[in-house]
Amino acid sequence: MKTASDEFLVATAQNGGNWAYAELCERYRPLMFHIVHRITRNSHDTEDVIQDTLLKAFVHIRTFDGRSAFSTWLTRIAINSALMMLRKRKWHLEASLDDCDDANLRRPLEITEPSNNPEEHFLRIEMQLRVGQAIHRLSPRLRKVTEIRRSHDGSIKEIAVMAGLSVSATKSRLSRAKMKLRQPLERI
């Protein structure tokens, strides 16, 4: 079944074919690992997120309507799961009492915020907004591959798979998009 199309496997999985879902999981696990690991930067957290993603996708496979590629749908679930895990971790900052000695017990416990200063944060948001606006002005064909590249930051081959294009068409469209984006973004 390695040569079966995603559409066939999804339809079979939606009708109760667990073997088809297992094949989809095996097919896209390396891509998910690459993308999620870039977010979590931790192999254990990455594995947890992938397990959570696969469970969510299995539970909701019947809601997949095919408007996007299955790989895009699965990747979006993985990214959302990874970001949710990071948000939860941020709110549950912990300090080990094993690491404290008598001198440290006399000082109040300080938990520092690991994020950048507010000015850098808002400059980054403004830049992302402007880049997003410039991408939105691209033609739909160029916008699609550019948005995939921006959100997944994978290899050209991975982007081609997600966009449903050949590698050469993907390279060409990314190159044309880069040329069209260069002028408006140089002013920033």
Backbone as CSV, one residue per row, in Angstrom:
resi,resn,N_x,N_y,N_z,CA_x,CA_y,CA_z,C_x,C_y,C_z
1,MET,0.807,-1.195,0.000,0.000,0.000,0.000,0.852,1.262,0.000
2,LYS,2.153,1.127,-0.136,3.036,2.296,-0.134,2.742,3.211,-1.319
3,THR,2.180,2.650,-2.414,1.926,3.456,-3.608,0.519,4.025,-3.646
4,ALA,-0.315,3.711,-2.662,-1.684,4.219,-2.624,-1.675,5.730,-2.422
5,SER,-2.611,6.397,-3.059,-2.689,7.858,-2.925,-3.232,8.225,-1.550
6,ASP,-2.929,9.447,-1.134,-3.447,9.949,0.136,-4.973,9.957,0.118
7,GLU,-5.547,10.343,-1.021,-7.001,10.419,-1.120,-7.634,9.051,-0.850
8,PHE,-7.060,8.000,-1.440,-7.578,6.653,-1.235,-7.434,6.238,0.229
9,LEU,-6.266,6.495,0.799,-6.030,6.107,2.184,-6.936,6.871,3.144
10,VAL,-7.144,8.162,2.890,-8.023,8.958,3.747,-9.455,8.432,3.658
11,ALA,-9.935,8.181,2.432,-11.297,7.669,2.263,-11.463,6.321,2.967
12,THR,-10.454,5.475,2.863,-10.509,4.170,3.523,-10.496,4.337,5.041
13,ALA,-9.651,5.246,5.540,-9.589,5.495,6.984,-10.909,6.077,7.488
14,GLN,-11.532,6.944,6.707,-12.803,7.530,7.105,-13.917,6.488,7.190
15,ASN,-13.749,5.398,6.451,-14.729,4.314,6.469,-14.329,3.180,7.397
16,GLY,-13.386,3.438,8.297,-13.033,2.446,9.311,-11.807,1.615,9.021
17,GLY,-11.093,1.885,7.952,-9.880,1.124,7.624,-8.691,1.627,8.429
18,ASN,-8.490,1.065,9.600,-7.396,1.524,10.466,-6.031,1.307,9.841
19,TRP,-5.894,0.287,9.001,-4.618,0.041,8.322,-4.257,1.223,7.417
20,ALA,-5.270,1.863,6.810,-5.020,3.011,5.935,-4.532,4.201,6.758
21,TYR,-5.124,4.395,7.932,-4.677,5.485,8.798,-3.251,5.231,9.274
22,ALA,-2.954,3.972,9.590,-1.588,3.626,10.013,-0.589,3.933,8.902
23,GLU,-0.955,3.680,7.666,-0.076,3.983,6.530,0.136,5.493,6.400
24,LEU,-0.917,6.271,6.572,-0.784,7.732,6.519,0.142,8.238,7.630
25,CYS,-0.009,7.660,8.819,0.842,8.054,9.950,2.305,7.759,9.647
26,GLU,2.560,6.586,9.113,3.935,6.202,8.788,4.507,7.098,7.698
27,ARG,3.667,7.465,6.751,4.086,8.299,5.625,4.482,9.708,6.074
28,TYR,3.737,10.289,7.017,3.958,11.689,7.383,4.639,11.893,8.728
29,ARG,4.984,10.850,9.433,5.654,10.986,10.721,7.002,11.724,10.604
30,PRO,7.857,11.398,9.616,9.138,12.134,9.512,8.941,13.633,9.266
31,LEU,7.978,13.984,8.440,7.707,15.402,8.171,7.239,16.097,9.441
32,MET,6.320,15.453,10.159,5.835,16.037,11.413,6.958,16.179,12.425
33,PHE,7.811,15.168,12.525,8.912,15.239,13.490,9.787,16.453,13.183
34,HIS,10.124,16.636,11.908,10.981,17.760,11.499,10.340,19.096,11.879
35,ILE,9.072,19.259,11.564,8.386,20.533,11.804,8.193,20.782,13.301
36,VAL,7.720,19.768,14.020,7.440,19.934,15.447,8.737,20.137,16.236
37,HIS,9.797,19.438,15.849,11.063,19.577,16.572,11.620,20.988,16.442
38,ARG,11.359,21.638,15.308,11.796,23.029,15.139,11.064,23.951,16.111
39,ILE,9.881,23.562,16.522,9.104,24.377,17.461,9.480,24.043,18.900
40,THR,9.502,22.754,19.233,9.727,22.354,20.628,11.195,22.326,21.012
41,ARG,12.064,22.032,20.040,13.512,21.935,20.263,13.862,20.881,21.319
42,ASN,13.035,19.851,21.397,13.232,18.811,22.391,12.616,17.526,21.843
43,SER,13.397,16.458,21.755,12.923,15.208,21.163,11.782,14.582,21.950
44,HIS,11.837,14.649,23.281,10.766,14.061,24.095,9.452,14.810,23.881
45,ASP,9.520,16.142,23.896,8.314,16.932,23.659,7.793,16.708,22.239
46,THR,8.703,16.586,21.292,8.307,16.342,19.909,7.522,15.050,19.794
47,GLU,8.006,13.998,20.419,7.303,12.713,20.382,5.933,12.821,21.041
48,ASP,5.848,13.547,22.155,4.560,13.736,22.827,3.574,14.474,21.916
49,VAL,4.063,15.510,21.257,3.205,16.289,20.365,2.747,15.435,19.185
50,ILE,3.647,14.629,18.627,3.272,13.777,17.496,2.208,12.773,17.926
51,GLN,2.365,12.175,19.099,1.348,11.242,19.595,0.001,11.953,19.750
52,ASP,0.017,13.136,20.316,-1.206,13.913,20.499,-1.836,14.246,19.142
53,THR,-1.003,14.623,18.188,-1.466,14.965,16.848,-2.127,13.770,16.179
54,LEU,-1.466,12.628,16.235,-2.006,11.436,15.582,-3.318,10.997,16.224
55,LEU,-3.427,11.151,17.522,-4.677,10.807,18.199,-5.797,11.766,17.775
56,LYS,-5.505,13.068,17.760,-6.507,14.050,17.346,-6.939,13.800,15.897
57,ALA,-5.972,13.542,15.034,-6.294,13.300,13.625,-7.147,12.039,13.475
58,PHE,-6.826,11.004,14.239,-7.604,9.757,14.176,-9.042,10.000,14.624
59,VAL,-9.202,10.735,15.708,-10.541,11.003,16.233,-11.356,11.849,15.248
60,HIS,-10.684,12.769,14.545,-11.396,13.710,13.674,-11.213,13.420,12.186
61,ILE,-10.748,12.242,11.819,-10.493,11.933,10.406,-11.757,12.091,9.561
62,ARG,-12.908,11.809,10.144,-14.162,11.921,9.379,-14.495,13.378,9.045
63,THR,-13.931,14.329,9.780,-14.207,15.740,9.500,-13.293,16.302,8.421
64,PHE,-12.261,15.539,8.028,-11.363,16.008,6.967,-12.153,16.020,5.660
65,ASP,-12.246,17.200,5.040,-13.099,17.340,3.858,-12.337,17.422,2.543
66,GLY,-11.021,17.387,2.584,-10.235,17.364,1.352,-10.030,18.713,0.704
67,ARG,-10.398,19.813,1.373,-10.150,21.133,0.785,-8.665,21.437,0.700
68,SER,-7.897,20.809,1.552,-6.439,20.928,1.501,-5.874,19.517,1.435
69,ALA,-4.590,19.426,1.230,-3.950,18.111,1.223,-3.989,17.541,2.643
70,PHE,-4.045,16.226,2.754,-4.060,15.593,4.069,-2.810,15.989,4.852
71,SER,-1.671,16.057,4.166,-0.426,16.408,4.847,-0.505,17.814,5.446
72,THR,-1.164,18.735,4.750,-1.320,20.097,5.257,-2.215,20.094,6.490
73,TRP,-3.308,19.356,6.427,-4.241,19.256,7.552,-3.539,18.668,8.769
74,LEU,-2.795,17.587,8.556,-2.091,16.917,9.652,-0.996,17.819,10.228
75,THR,-0.291,18.525,9.356,0.769,19.423,9.802,0.199,20.572,10.622
76,ARG,-0.945,21.092,10.215,-1.569,22.180,10.962,-1.956,21.700,12.365
77,ILE,-2.479,20.484,12.472,-2.807,19.933,13.789,-1.533,19.823,14.625
78,ALA,-0.449,19.347,14.002,0.821,19.178,14.721,1.358,20.521,15.211
79,ILE,1.319,21.524,14.364,1.821,22.850,14.749,0.982,23.409,15.896
80,ASN,-0.334,23.306,15.779,-1.211,23.801,16.848,-0.958,23.055,18.153
81,SER,-0.758,21.749,18.085,-0.477,20.960,19.295,0.848,21.383,19.927
82,ALA,1.848,21.618,19.095,3.160,22.035,19.604,3.069,23.404,20.275
83,LEU,2.375,24.327,19.640,2.237,25.659,20.223,1.442,25.610,21.523
84,MET,0.416,24.770,21.558,-0.370,24.621,22.788,0.501,24.050,23.910
85,MET,1.347,23.086,23.586,2.239,22.503,24.585,3.193,23.574,25.128
86,LEU,3.710,24.439,24.244,4.605,25.508,24.698,3.865,26.509,25.582
87,ARG,2.619,26.830,25.222,1.834,27.755,26.048,1.601,27.175,27.439
88,LYS,1.260,25.888,27.491,1.027,25.245,28.787,2.305,25.244,29.618
89,ARG,3.426,24.969,28.973,4.703,24.948,29.691,5.028,26.326,30.249
90,LYS,4.713,27.372,29.487,5.000,28.735,29.932,4.251,29.058,31.219
91,TRP,3.029,28.556,31.351,2.230,28.842,32.531,2.544,27.929,33.699
92,HIS,3.320,26.890,33.461,3.658,25.954,34.527,5.167,25.929,34.758
93,LEU,5.741,27.106,34.918,7.163,27.175,35.196,7.434,26.507,36.535
94,GLU,8.470,25.698,36.588,8.745,24.931,37.798,10.195,25.138,38.222
95,ALA,10.402,24.991,39.500,11.754,25.014,40.045,11.893,23.769,40.912
96,SER,12.999,23.100,40.775,13.222,21.892,41.542,13.727,22.248,42.936
97,LEU,13.105,21.670,43.947,13.571,21.892,45.309,14.866,21.132,45.567
98,ASP,15.162,20.128,44.746,16.408,19.381,44.890,17.627,20.235,44.565
99,ASP,17.411,21.263,43.734,18.521,22.119,43.326,18.830,23.205,44.348
100,CYS,18.036,23.313,45.384,18.226,24.374,46.381,19.174,23.911,47.484
101,ASP,20.043,24.790,47.870,20.866,24.530,49.049,20.449,25.542,50.123
102,ASP,21.090,25.525,51.268,20.697,26.420,52.365,20.811,27.894,51.970
103,ALA,21.824,28.254,51.190,21.997,29.645,50.788,20.856,30.072,49.864
104,ASN,20.443,29.185,48.953,19.359,29.516,48.031,18.010,29.588,48.734
105,LEU,17.837,28.869,49.844,16.566,28.887,50.552,16.316,30.234,51.220
106,ARG,17.372,30.974,51.503,17.212,32.273,52.153,16.767,33.351,51.162
107,ARG,17.040,33.140,49.878,16.648,34.126,48.863,15.264,33.787,48.330
108,PRO,14.497,34.807,47.955,13.191,34.511,47.350,13.396,33.864,45.974
109,LEU,12.504,32.965,45.618,12.565,32.274,44.334,12.190,33.249,43.228
110,GLU,13.044,33.370,42.229,12.763,34.246,41.098,12.608,33.405,39.858
111,ILE,11.539,33.657,39.122,11.320,32.997,37.835,11.348,34.094,36.793
112,THR,12.316,34.028,35.928,12.460,35.068,34.920,11.710,34.676,33.663
113,GLU,11.197,35.653,32.984,10.478,35.445,31.732,11.517,35.286,30.624
114,PRO,11.480,34.173,29.873,12.493,33.923,28.861,12.298,34.697,27.564
115,SER,11.205,35.438,27.400,10.960,36.114,26.135,11.799,37.380,26.011
116,ASN,11.831,37.933,24.795,12.586,39.152,24.514,11.892,40.354,25.134
117,ASN,12.535,41.498,25.033,11.920,42.704,25.581,10.722,43.110,24.704
118,PRO,9.820,43.916,25.232,8.589,44.269,24.511,8.843,44.964,23.179
119,GLU,9.854,45.810,23.109,10.134,46.519,21.860,10.494,45.542,20.744
120,GLU,11.375,44.593,21.042,11.743,43.585,20.048,10.529,42.751,19.646
121,HIS,9.706,42.434,20.613,8.506,41.641,20.349,7.594,42.352,19.354
122,PHE,7.317,43.645,19.573,6.411,44.371,18.693,7.048,44.666,17.339
123,LEU,8.351,44.865,17.285,9.021,45.031,15.993,8.912,43.749,15.166
124,ARG,9.073,42.613,15.832,8.965,41.322,15.137,7.531,41.108,14.629
125,ILE,6.547,41.468,15.447,5.149,41.326,15.032,4.848,42.237,13.838
126,GLU,5.351,43.470,13.893,5.123,44.403,12.787,5.761,43.879,11.498
127,MET,6.962,43.341,11.609,7.645,42.791,10.425,6.857,41.610,9.866
128,GLN,6.387,40.734,10.730,5.607,39.586,10.277,4.321,40.039,9.595
129,LEU,3.697,41.072,10.123,2.480,41.609,9.534,2.749,42.145,8.133
130,ARG,3.825,42.904,7.993,4.155,43.473,6.674,4.517,42.385,5.660
131,VAL,5.257,41.386,6.107,5.592,40.267,5.218,4.311,39.541,4.808
132,GLY,3.417,39.324,5.765,2.145,38.673,5.461,1.321,39.466,4.454
133,GLN,1.302,40.789,4.609,0.563,41.635,3.666,1.181,41.554,2.268
134,ALA,2.496,41.553,2.194,3.170,41.456,0.892,2.882,40.101,0.244
135,ILE,2.894,39.050,1.034,2.593,37.708,0.502,1.151,37.655,0.025
136,HIS,0.255,38.288,0.751,-1.165,38.279,0.380,-1.397,38.940,-0.980
137,ARG,-0.526,39.866,-1.360,-0.664,40.553,-2.645,-0.123,39.734,-3.817
138,LEU,0.517,38.602,-3.536,1.006,37.732,-4.610,-0.159,37.034,-5.305
139,SER,0.111,36.535,-6.507,-0.912,35.743,-7.201,-1.174,34.468,-6.399
140,PRO,-2.358,33.883,-6.516,-2.682,32.682,-5.728,-1.674,31.542,-5.903
141,ARG,-1.156,31.359,-7.112,-0.195,30.273,-7.354,1.101,30.488,-6.589
142,LEU,1.580,31.728,-6.559,2.816,32.029,-5.839,2.568,32.109,-4.335
143,ARG,1.394,32.623,-3.965,1.060,32.763,-2.551,1.018,31.405,-1.855
144,LYS,0.451,30.408,-2.509,0.283,29.089,-1.885,1.629,28.501,-1.453
145,VAL,2.605,28.451,-2.363,3.899,27.854,-2.010,4.654,28.731,-1.016
146,THR,4.473,30.044,-1.119,5.152,30.950,-0.195,4.605,30.793,1.220
147,GLU,3.290,30.654,1.346,2.703,30.469,2.666,3.109,29.134,3.275
148,ILE,3.176,28.098,2.441,3.631,26.802,2.950,5.074,26.920,3.417
149,ARG,5.915,27.547,2.629,7.326,27.724,2.991,7.453,28.505,4.293
150,ARG,6.646,29.553,4.414,6.716,30.413,5.596,6.254,29.684,6.856
151,SER,5.198,28.888,6.739,4.655,28.249,7.935,5.357,26.950,8.291
152,HIS,5.905,26.240,7.310,6.494,24.936,7.600,8.017,24.931,7.552
153,ASP,8.607,25.820,6.786,10.058,25.931,6.714,10.716,24.572,6.459
154,GLY,10.118,23.770,5.584,10.671,22.465,5.254,11.541,22.550,4.018
155,SER,11.960,21.405,3.550,12.751,21.343,2.328,11.852,21.607,1.125
156,ILE,12.459,21.858,-0.023,11.695,22.094,-1.244,10.829,20.880,-1.557
157,LYS,11.368,19.694,-1.346,10.613,18.464,-1.624,9.381,18.371,-0.730
158,GLU,9.534,18.701,0.561,8.397,18.661,1.488,7.340,19.695,1.095
159,ILE,7.785,20.870,0.691,6.859,21.919,0.262,6.128,21.475,-0.999
160,ALA,6.852,20.852,-1.920,6.242,20.359,-3.151,5.157,19.331,-2.848
161,VAL,5.440,18.430,-1.914,4.440,17.418,-1.536,3.199,18.089,-0.962
162,MET,3.390,19.055,-0.070,2.260,19.731,0.562,1.452,20.544,-0.449
163,ALA,2.140,21.120,-1.448,1.457,21.949,-2.444,0.887,21.117,-3.583
164,GLY,1.304,19.851,-3.664,0.836,19.000,-4.755,1.477,19.363,-6.079
165,LEU,2.728,19.803,-6.023,3.463,20.223,-7.219,4.734,19.405,-7.368
166,SER,5.355,19.530,-8.536,6.669,18.918,-8.717,7.713,19.781,-8.022
167,VAL,8.881,19.214,-7.779,9.956,19.964,-7.121,10.372,21.154,-7.980
168,SER,10.484,20.943,-9.298,10.919,22.037,-10.168,9.881,23.169,-10.211
169,ALA,8.593,22.822,-10.233,7.555,23.863,-10.221,7.585,24.629,-8.904
170,THR,7.835,23.918,-7.817,7.907,24.566,-6.505,9.085,25.526,-6.447
171,LYS,10.251,25.077,-6.926,11.430,25.954,-6.946,11.154,27.205,-7.773
172,SER,10.551,27.005,-8.934,10.265,28.122,-9.829,9.323,29.126,-9.184
173,ARG,8.262,28.629,-8.561,7.289,29.529,-7.942,7.882,30.254,-6.735
174,LEU,8.688,29.557,-5.952,9.330,30.219,-4.815,10.291,31.299,-5.285
175,SER,11.014,31.015,-6.370,11.954,31.995,-6.908,11.213,33.236,-7.424
176,ARG,10.114,33.019,-8.157,9.342,34.156,-8.662,8.724,34.956,-7.514
177,ALA,8.252,34.257,-6.505,7.670,34.954,-5.347,8.724,35.789,-4.642
178,LYS,9.921,35.232,-4.504,11.015,35.961,-3.842,11.343,37.245,-4.603
179,MET,11.364,37.143,-5.929,11.651,38.326,-6.753,10.560,39.385,-6.572
180,LYS,9.298,38.949,-6.532,8.190,39.900,-6.387,8.130,40.507,-4.982
181,LEU,8.587,39.763,-3.984,8.557,40.260,-2.606,9.751,41.155,-2.281
182,ARG,10.810,41.009,-3.035,12.040,41.736,-2.730,11.821,43.244,-2.680
183,GLN,11.183,43.800,-3.697,11.019,45.257,-3.758,10.183,45.813,-2.601
184,PRO,8.963,45.296,-2.339,8.205,45.896,-1.224,8.869,45.701,0.138
185,LEU,9.591,44.611,0.311,10.185,44.352,1.618,11.532,45.046,1.814
186,GLU,12.169,45.494,0.729,13.428,46.224,0.872,13.208,47.563,1.585
187,ARG,12.023,48.148,1.401,11.723,49.433,2.027,11.613,49.304,3.547
188,ILE,11.290,48.115,4.000,11.143,47.897,5.448,12.524,47.847,6.065
